[in-house]
Amino acid sequence: MFISNKVSLAAIALICGAVETGICQNTTTKRDPANPKPLVTDSYTADPSAHVFNGKIYIYPSHDIEANVPQDDEGGHFNMRDYHVFSMDNINGKVTDHGVALDIKDVPWAGRQMWAPDAAYKNGTYYLYFPVKDKEDIFRIGVATSKSPTGPFKAEPAPIPGSYSIDPAVFTDTDGKTYMYFGGIWGGQLQRWYTGTYDKSSSTDLKKDNEPALSAKVARMSKDMLKFDEPVKDVQIIDKDGKPLLGGDHNRRFFEGAWMHKYKDKYYFSYSTGDTHFLAYATSNSPYGPFTYQGIFMKPVTGWTTHHSIIEFNGKWYIFYHDVELSGKTHLRNIKVRELKRNADGSIELITP
């Protein structure tokens, strides 16, 4: 059941007794892990990228707004303009909003639509990676830096050279090397780079159903974390017979929302299937892949999009994700968290949100 659109967020927060913090919870009662509630209720948040820095959880989500843009297959109605950073001392604790970390007006090359970001820490600096359309309406990936995990972040004067599309996910391996995974089809424009150069005339779907599906991209980051240190590579996803997933396999192929984590020396590449609304994962012995498809691990949430991150905290694993419980509108989302459980063989248990 959705909360009526006539009920304001302030009213929701008041009902929950949390006007100042925006936390919809009783501070003396733990959240119900089987029925997670929105972590933030005084604004709309989505695409939560969670990280543990200095023993504390920091969340870097999109900041959804009602921009009154008609809905379309290219996501024009997702017209976000800034990022906030949130923090939690523990999974059941208070969520603190640290305010605007980066505004589109402070990104010299940006045009519109600040979509799902990610963050990383290295060399005493925090890095915020973000996709935004440039002045020519082409998605590029920018980077901004801060000495604090909460910002404010200062954007570099230009996007990362060679970057394109959306959904950057930055992973630092145990050997200290850092990689960025990125890409998204339809509104994320990945299909427009099919030939290696940008093709504005390309439709949202290539309709090459019997050819290998479009893949996410990966590149190792430079030591200063501001650019790619190598040419961009494809993230190949194969089935258990070693064959690449095909473009028509909408229940399994990559769409957007990449995330990488490592568990017992195995690399877990997880992602959204987009128009079929599953979260799926594939595994490899290398951060470059190829990744062998293992299955879905979360069924569809309410709302059109699904986007997640996975972290380990105090010996347990958690998935941060979003749905539209507060608004009932696909472009006005709210972030949530629940425990991620594994079987003895390392496979991820299926979640029914």
C-alpha positions as CSV (number, residue, x, y, z in Angstrom):
1,M,0.0,0.0,0.0
2,F,1.3,3.4,-0.9
3,I,1.0,6.5,1.3
4,S,-1.3,9.0,-0.3
5,N,0.4,11.6,-2.4
6,K,-1.6,14.2,-0.6
7,V,0.3,13.4,2.6
8,S,3.3,15.6,2.9
9,L,6.7,14.3,3.9
10,A,6.7,16.7,6.8
11,A,3.4,15.1,8.0
12,I,4.9,11.6,7.6
13,A,7.9,12.6,9.7
14,L,5.6,14.2,12.3
15,I,3.6,11.0,12.5
16,C,6.8,9.1,13.0
17,G,7.9,11.5,15.7
18,A,11.1,12.5,13.8
19,V,10.6,15.9,12.2
20,E,14.2,17.0,12.9
21,T,16.0,13.9,11.8
22,G,13.7,12.5,9.2
23,I,13.9,9.0,10.7
24,C,10.7,7.0,10.6
25,Q,11.3,4.9,13.6
26,N,10.8,4.6,17.4
27,T,14.2,5.3,18.8
28,T,13.7,2.6,21.5
29,T,12.7,-0.1,19.0
30,K,14.9,-1.7,16.4
31,R,13.8,-1.7,12.8
32,D,12.0,-4.8,11.7
33,P,14.5,-6.6,9.4
34,A,11.6,-8.4,7.6
35,N,9.8,-5.2,6.8
36,P,12.4,-2.4,6.4
37,K,11.1,1.1,6.6
38,P,12.6,4.1,4.7
39,L,15.8,5.4,6.2
40,V,15.0,9.0,5.3
41,T,11.4,10.5,5.3
42,D,11.9,14.2,5.0
43,S,13.2,14.1,1.4
44,Y,13.2,11.6,-1.4
45,T,16.3,9.5,-1.8
46,A,17.4,6.7,-4.2
47,D,20.3,4.7,-5.6
48,P,22.0,4.3,-2.2
49,S,25.8,3.8,-2.4
50,A,26.8,2.8,1.0
51,H,30.4,2.6,2.4
52,V,32.1,2.1,5.7
53,F,34.6,4.8,6.5
54,N,36.3,4.9,9.9
55,G,33.9,2.4,11.4
56,K,30.8,4.4,10.3
57,I,28.3,3.9,7.5
58,Y,28.0,6.7,4.9
59,I,25.3,6.7,2.3
60,Y,25.7,8.5,-1.0
61,P,22.2,8.5,-2.7
62,S,20.5,10.3,-5.5
63,H,18.3,13.2,-4.4
64,D,14.9,12.8,-6.1
65,I,12.8,15.9,-6.7
66,E,9.4,16.6,-8.3
67,A,10.6,18.5,-11.4
68,N,7.3,18.2,-13.3
69,V,9.0,16.6,-16.3
70,P,6.8,14.1,-18.3
71,Q,7.8,10.5,-17.8
72,D,9.6,8.8,-20.7
73,D,11.8,5.8,-21.5
74,E,14.9,7.9,-21.3
75,G,14.2,9.0,-17.7
76,G,13.7,12.7,-18.3
77,H,11.5,12.8,-15.2
78,F,14.6,11.9,-13.1
79,N,15.8,15.5,-13.1
80,M,17.9,15.7,-9.9
81,R,20.1,18.6,-9.1
82,D,22.3,17.9,-6.1
83,Y,23.6,15.2,-3.7
84,H,23.2,14.9,0.1
85,V,25.3,12.6,2.2
86,F,23.8,10.6,5.1
87,S,25.6,8.7,7.9
88,M,24.7,6.0,10.5
89,D,26.7,4.8,13.5
90,N,25.0,1.4,13.3
91,I,22.3,-0.3,11.2
92,N,19.5,0.4,13.7
93,G,20.7,3.9,14.6
94,K,19.8,7.4,13.8
95,V,20.4,8.6,10.2
96,T,22.0,12.0,9.9
97,D,21.6,14.2,6.9
98,H,24.8,16.2,6.3
99,G,23.2,18.6,3.8
100,V,24.2,19.4,0.2
101,A,27.5,17.8,-0.7
102,L,27.5,18.9,-4.3
103,D,25.2,21.0,-6.4
104,I,24.9,21.0,-10.1
105,K,25.5,24.7,-10.3
106,D,29.0,24.1,-8.9
107,V,29.9,21.6,-11.7
108,P,31.3,23.8,-14.6
109,W,30.6,21.3,-17.4
110,A,27.2,20.0,-16.2
111,G,23.9,20.5,-18.0
112,R,21.2,18.4,-16.2
113,Q,20.2,15.2,-14.4
114,M,22.6,14.3,-11.6
115,W,22.0,10.5,-11.4
116,A,23.3,7.7,-9.1
117,P,26.7,8.5,-7.6
118,D,29.3,6.6,-5.7
119,A,32.2,7.4,-3.4
120,A,35.7,6.2,-2.5
121,Y,38.5,7.0,-0.1
122,K,42.2,6.9,-0.8
123,N,45.3,9.0,-0.1
124,G,43.6,11.0,2.6
125,T,40.9,12.2,0.2
126,Y,37.3,11.3,-0.3
127,Y,36.1,11.1,-3.9
128,L,32.5,11.5,-5.1
129,Y,31.9,10.1,-8.6
130,F,28.7,11.2,-10.3
131,P,27.0,10.9,-13.7
132,V,25.4,14.1,-15.2
133,K,24.6,15.2,-18.7
134,D,27.0,17.7,-20.1
135,K,26.0,20.9,-22.1
136,E,25.4,18.7,-25.2
137,D,23.1,16.4,-23.2
138,I,25.5,13.5,-23.2
139,F,26.1,11.6,-19.9
140,R,29.6,11.8,-18.6
141,I,31.1,10.8,-15.2
142,G,32.6,13.5,-13.0
143,V,34.6,13.4,-9.9
144,A,34.7,15.8,-6.9
145,T,37.0,15.7,-3.8
146,S,36.8,16.5,-0.1
147,K,38.8,15.9,3.0
148,S,35.6,14.8,4.7
149,P,33.3,11.9,3.9
150,T,30.3,14.2,4.2
151,G,31.8,17.0,1.9
152,P,31.3,19.6,0.7
153,F,32.9,18.2,-2.5
154,K,34.7,20.3,-5.1
155,A,34.2,19.1,-8.6
156,E,37.0,18.8,-11.1
157,P,36.6,21.3,-14.0
158,A,35.9,18.6,-16.6
159,P,34.5,15.0,-16.6
160,I,36.8,12.0,-16.5
161,P,38.4,11.6,-19.9
162,G,36.9,8.7,-21.8
163,S,33.9,8.4,-19.4
164,Y,30.3,8.1,-20.6
165,S,26.9,6.7,-19.6
166,I,25.9,6.3,-15.9
167,D,26.0,4.5,-12.6
168,P,29.7,4.6,-11.6
169,A,30.6,2.0,-8.9
170,V,34.1,2.2,-7.5
171,F,35.7,-0.8,-6.0
172,T,39.2,-1.0,-4.2
173,D,40.6,-4.5,-4.1
174,T,42.7,-6.0,-1.3
175,D,45.8,-5.2,-3.3
176,G,45.0,-1.5,-3.3
177,K,44.1,-1.3,-7.0
178,T,40.8,0.6,-7.7
179,Y,38.4,0.0,-10.5
180,M,35.3,1.8,-11.8
181,Y,32.4,-0.1,-13.2
182,F,29.8,1.9,-15.1
183,G,27.1,1.9,-17.7
184,G,23.3,1.8,-18.2
185,I,21.1,1.3,-21.3
186,W,18.0,3.2,-22.4
187,G,18.2,6.5,-20.6
188,G,21.7,5.8,-19.5
189,Q,22.8,6.0,-23.2
190,L,25.1,3.0,-23.2
191,Q,23.5,1.7,-26.4
192,R,24.5,5.0,-28.1
193,W,28.1,4.0,-27.7
194,Y,27.7,0.7,-29.4
195,T,30.1,1.5,-32.2
196,G,32.6,3.2,-29.9
197,T,31.5,6.7,-30.7
198,Y,28.3,8.5,-29.6
199,D,25.3,8.0,-31.9
200,K,22.5,10.3,-30.9
201,S,20.1,8.6,-33.3
202,S,20.2,5.3,-31.5
203,S,17.0,4.2,-29.9
204,T,16.7,3.1,-26.3
205,D,16.9,-0.6,-27.2
206,L,19.2,-2.0,-29.9
207,K,16.9,-4.9,-30.5
208,K,19.8,-7.2,-31.2
209,D,18.2,-10.0,-29.3
210,N,20.4,-12.8,-30.7
211,E,23.7,-11.1,-30.2
212,P,25.7,-10.8,-26.9
213,A,24.0,-8.2,-24.7
214,L,25.5,-4.8,-24.1
215,S,27.9,-5.0,-21.3
216,A,28.8,-2.8,-18.4
217,K,32.3,-1.2,-18.6
218,V,35.3,-1.4,-16.3
219,A,38.6,0.5,-16.1
220,R,41.3,0.6,-13.4
221,M,41.6,4.1,-11.8
222,S,44.8,6.1,-11.8
223,K,46.7,6.5,-8.6
224,D,45.3,10.0,-8.1
225,M,41.7,8.5,-8.6
226,L,40.9,11.3,-11.1
227,K,41.1,9.4,-14.4
228,F,41.2,6.0,-16.0
229,D,44.6,4.3,-16.1
230,E,43.8,2.1,-19.0
231,P,41.4,1.7,-21.9
232,V,37.8,0.9,-20.9
233,K,37.0,-2.8,-21.1
234,D,33.7,-4.8,-21.4
235,V,32.4,-6.6,-18.3
236,Q,31.4,-9.9,-20.0
237,I,28.6,-12.0,-18.3
238,I,28.4,-15.6,-19.3
239,D,26.2,-18.5,-18.5
240,K,27.5,-21.7,-16.8
241,D,28.2,-23.1,-20.2
242,G,30.6,-20.2,-21.0
243,K,28.3,-18.6,-23.5
244,P,27.6,-14.8,-23.3
245,L,24.1,-13.7,-22.2
246,L,22.2,-12.4,-25.2
247,G,20.4,-9.1,-25.7
248,G,17.0,-10.7,-25.7
249,D,17.6,-12.3,-22.3
250,H,15.9,-9.5,-20.3
251,N,15.6,-11.6,-17.2
252,R,19.4,-12.0,-16.9
253,R,21.3,-9.5,-19.0
254,F,22.9,-6.3,-17.6
255,F,20.8,-3.1,-17.7
256,E,22.3,-0.7,-15.1
257,G,23.2,-0.3,-11.5
258,A,26.5,-2.2,-11.3
259,W,28.0,-3.0,-7.9
260,M,31.2,-4.9,-7.0
261,H,32.0,-6.6,-3.7
262,K,34.4,-9.4,-2.7
263,Y,33.7,-12.4,-0.5
264,K,36.2,-15.1,0.2
265,D,38.5,-14.1,-2.7
266,K,35.5,-14.3,-5.1
267,Y,34.4,-11.2,-7.0
268,Y,30.6,-10.6,-7.0
269,F,29.3,-8.3,-9.8
270,S,25.7,-7.4,-9.2
271,Y,23.4,-5.3,-11.2
272,S,19.8,-4.5,-12.2
273,T,18.1,-6.1,-15.1
274,G,16.1,-2.9,-15.7
275,D,12.8,-3.5,-17.5
276,T,12.4,-6.9,-15.7
277,H,13.2,-5.3,-12.4
278,F,15.4,-8.0,-10.8
279,L,18.7,-7.6,-9.0
280,A,21.1,-10.3,-10.3
281,Y,24.7,-11.3,-9.7
282,A,27.6,-13.1,-11.4
283,T,30.9,-14.2,-10.0
284,S,34.5,-14.4,-11.2
285,N,38.1,-15.0,-9.9
286,S,39.1,-11.6,-11.5
287,P,37.8,-8.1,-11.1
288,Y,37.7,-7.9,-14.9
289,G,35.7,-11.1,-15.3
290,P,34.4,-12.8,-17.3
291,F,31.6,-13.2,-14.7
292,T,29.5,-16.3,-14.5
293,Y,25.8,-15.6,-14.0
294,Q,24.5,-17.1,-10.7
295,G,20.9,-15.9,-10.5
296,I,18.7,-13.2,-9.1
297,F,19.0,-12.3,-5.4
298,M,16.2,-9.7,-5.1
299,K,12.7,-9.7,-6.6
300,P,11.2,-6.5,-8.0
301,V,10.6,-3.6,-5.6
302,T,7.7,-1.2,-6.0
303,G,8.5,1.5,-8.6
304,W,10.1,1.0,-12.0
305,T,13.8,1.2,-11.0
306,T,15.9,-0.9,-8.7
307,H,19.4,0.0,-7.6
308,H,21.5,-1.2,-4.7
309,S,24.9,-1.4,-2.9
310,I,26.3,-4.1,-0.6
311,I,28.6,-3.7,2.4
312,E,30.0,-5.6,5.3
313,F,29.6,-4.0,8.7
314,N,30.4,-5.6,12.1
315,G,30.6,-9.1,10.7
316,K,27.3,-9.0,8.7
317,W,26.5,-8.1,5.2
318,Y,23.8,-5.6,4.2
319,I,22.1,-4.5,1.1
320,F,21.0,-0.9,0.6
321,Y,18.3,-0.3,-2.0
322,H,15.2,1.8,-2.7
323,D,11.5,1.6,-3.5
324,V,8.6,4.0,-3.6
325,E,6.8,3.3,-0.3
326,L,6.5,7.0,0.6
327,S,5.3,8.5,-2.7
328,G,4.0,5.7,-4.9
329,K,5.7,7.5,-7.8
330,T,8.6,5.9,-9.7
331,H,10.7,9.0,-9.7
332,L,10.3,9.9,-6.0
333,R,12.0,7.1,-4.1
334,N,13.2,6.2,-0.6
335,I,16.2,4.2,0.5
336,K,16.1,1.2,2.8
337,V,18.5,-1.4,4.2
338,R,18.2,-5.1,5.1
339,E,20.6,-7.9,5.9
340,L,22.1,-9.9,3.0
341,K,22.4,-13.6,3.8
342,R,24.5,-16.2,2.1
343,N,24.3,-20.0,1.8
344,A,27.3,-22.2,2.8
345,D,28.6,-22.2,-0.8
346,G,28.7,-18.4,-0.9
347,S,25.6,-18.0,-3.0
348,I,23.2,-15.2,-2.0
349,E,19.8,-16.0,-0.6
350,L,16.8,-14.6,-2.5
351,I,15.2,-11.5,-1.1
352,T,11.5,-10.8,-1.5
353,P,11.1,-7.1,-0.7
